């Protein structure tokens, strides 16, 4: 019953307009927009630092030099490359989660 009442209130155009004009709702929207923008900037800066890092370039260069027919050694190096890339991606996700908090 409560869900139905809330649904009807949210879909009422006049009520939504009144709420949107209220100071607390406007302030909440401003704070939300600020937090999202700040997180995007921080994430972009972190990803640029990682992409500029010499270590990442070296690992990519070594992994790209490995021909596919080297057998076991080539597959190990490719696995190292995949693991490293996955760890970097996880680090980005963790960083963005921390920024959201």
C-alpha positions in Angstrom: 0.0 0.0 0.0 2.8 2.4 0.9 4.6 1.6 -2.3 1.5 2.4 -4.3 1.0 5.7 -2.5 4.6 6.7 -3.1 4.4 5.7 -6.8 1.3 7.9 -7.2 3.0 10.8 -5.5 6.1 10.5 -7.6 4.1 10.4 -10.8 2.0 13.5 -9.9 3.4 16.3 -12.0 2.4 19.1 -9.6 3.9 17.4 -6.5 7.2 16.8 -8.4 7.3 20.5 -9.4 6.7 21.7 -5.9 9.4 19.4 -4.5 11.8 20.5 -7.2 11.3 24.1 -6.3 12.0 23.5 -2.6 15.3 24.5 -1.2 16.3 21.1 0.3 15.8 19.3 -2.9 17.7 21.9 -4.9 20.5 21.8 -2.4 20.6 17.9 -2.6 20.8 18.1 -6.4 23.7 20.6 -6.2 25.6 18.4 -3.7 25.0 15.4 -5.9 26.2 17.1 -9.0 29.3 18.4 -7.2 30.2 14.9 -5.9 29.8 13.3 -9.3 31.9 16.0 -11.0 34.6 15.7 -8.3 34.7 11.9 -8.6 35.0 12.1 -12.4 37.9 14.6 -12.2 39.7 12.4 -9.6 39.2 9.3 -11.6 40.4 10.9 -14.8 43.5 12.2 -13.0 44.3 8.8 -11.5 43.8 7.0 -14.8 46.1 9.6 -16.6 48.8 9.0 -13.9 48.6 5.2 -14.4 48.6 5.5 -18.2 51.7 7.7 -18.0 53.6 5.4 -15.7 56.8 3.9 -17.0 56.0 0.5 -15.5 52.8 0.1 -17.5 54.6 1.0 -20.7 57.4 -1.5 -19.9 54.9 -4.3 -19.2 52.9 -3.6 -22.3 56.1 -3.5 -24.4 57.4 -6.8 -23.1 54.0 -8.5 -23.4 53.6 -7.2 -27.0 57.1 -8.4 -28.0 56.2 -12.0 -27.1 55.3 -13.9 -30.2 52.3 -16.3 -30.0 54.3 -19.4 -30.9 56.9 -19.3 -28.0 54.8 -21.9 -26.2 54.9 -22.0 -22.4 56.9 -18.8 -21.9 54.8 -16.8 -24.2 51.6 -18.0 -22.5 53.0 -17.1 -19.1 53.9 -13.6 -20.1 50.5 -13.1 -21.7 49.0 -14.3 -18.4 51.1 -11.8 -16.5 49.9 -9.1 -18.8 46.3 -10.0 -18.4 46.7 -10.2 -14.6 48.4 -6.8 -14.4 45.7 -5.2 -16.6 43.0 -6.7 -14.5 44.6 -5.5 -11.3 44.9 -2.0 -12.7 41.2 -2.0 -13.6 40.3 -3.3 -10.2 42.4 -0.5 -8.7 40.5 2.1 -10.7 37.2 0.6 -9.6 38.3 0.6 -5.9 39.5 4.2 -6.2 36.2 5.3 -7.7 34.3 3.5 -4.9 36.4 5.2 -2.3 35.7 8.6 -3.9 32.0 8.0 -3.8 32.2 7.4 -0.1 
